[in-house]
Amino acid sequence: SGSSNPYCVVKGDNEVLARTATVWKSLNPFWGEEITLLLPRGFHSLTIYVLDEDTIGHDDVIAKVSLSHQQISAEPRGIDSWLSLAPANPDQEVQGEIHLELQVPERGHPRVLCCHLIKAR
């Protein structure tokens, strides 16, 4: 149909931490959602999956972006940028990017991360 019903699922080491609302019939979704995450103890990576919600059958994984613990902690002021989406499975081709802000709160707990899922294109 030329459009998707995208939403995001945020996982820390394969554990689901959050889900955004679905944006219906859009290839350029705006979520604008701020989520405070409590990361798993000793976590290694944060992965954000972009999925297409289907009313019949299973939702399709469109793409993902993964950040290692080292990448996140290497930016003391946090991350605020467009990140390229990668295929969720090797047989897939993906084009697009997602705009994220990630920040550890000042004097915050080392396992707390503020995640602002802004939009994708």
N, C-alpha and C positions, 0 to 999 in steps of 0.2 A: 504493500500500500504506500510505500515511500516514506513512512514515518514509524516511530517506535513509541513505546510507553516506558521511558527509562526511569530507573531508580537505582540507588547505590546501596550496597551492603559493605560495611567496614568490618574487617576481620583482623585480629591480632593473633598471629601464629595459628591461623585456621579456626579460631574461636570467634563466632559472630559477636560483635560489640555494639553495632548500631545498624539502623536501616533508615533511609530517607523516604519521603513521600514519593509517589509516582507522579511524573509529569506526563499527562496524556497527549498523544499524537504530536510528538516533538522530536526533531533531530538536533535541536539546540536547547536542551533543558536548562532551566534556572531553578536550583533548589534553595539556595540561600540559607541552608540549615547549619546551625552551630551545635556541635555535640561535644560534651565533655566525656572523654573516654578514660576508664581505668584499665590500663594495660595489664596483661597477664604478667605474673612474676617472672623475671628473667626473659622477657619477650625478645624475639629476634627480628620480626618484620611486621609491618602494617600493610595490608593489602586492601585496596578499594576496588570492588567489582561493580561494573555498570551492567545492569540487567534490563531486559525488555519484558515487561509484565504482559502475560497472555491471559485472556479471560478463559480460554479453553486450553487444557494441556499444561505443560510445564513452562516456566519462565525461561527465556534464553539468556545465557551469559553473552554480552556483547564484547566486553573487553575488561582489562584490569590495569591498575598501576600499583606497583609494590615499592615500598621504601624500607630499607633496613634500619635497625635501631641506630647503627652508626651514622647513616645519612641524616636521620632526624636529629640526633644529638650533636652532629657536627655544625649545626646552624643555631648558635645561641639565641639569635633573635627570632628564630622560627623560619618557616618556609611559607612564602606567599608567591606562587607562580603557576603558570600553565605547565602541566606535565603530560607528556605523550602517553596515550593509551597503548597497551600491548595486547596481543591476542591472548585470550584465556585458554585456548587450545592450539596446538601447533599447526593444525590444518586450516586455520582461519586467517583471513587478512583483515586488518583493522586500520582505519584512519580516524584520527581525532585526538582530542586532548581534553583534560579536565582541569579546572581552576580550583586550587586548594590553598587553604591557609592552615598551617599546623604550628602550634606553639605550646611550650611547656610554661605554665603560669609562673610568674615571679614568686620565689620562695615557696613554690608549689611542691607537692609530693612528686618524687622522680618518676612515678608510674602514671601520673595524670597528664593527659594530653588534650588540649583544646583543638578540635577539628572543625573547620568551617568548609563545608562542601558548597561551593558557590555555583558553578555551572559547567557545562560541557559543550563541546562543539565538534 
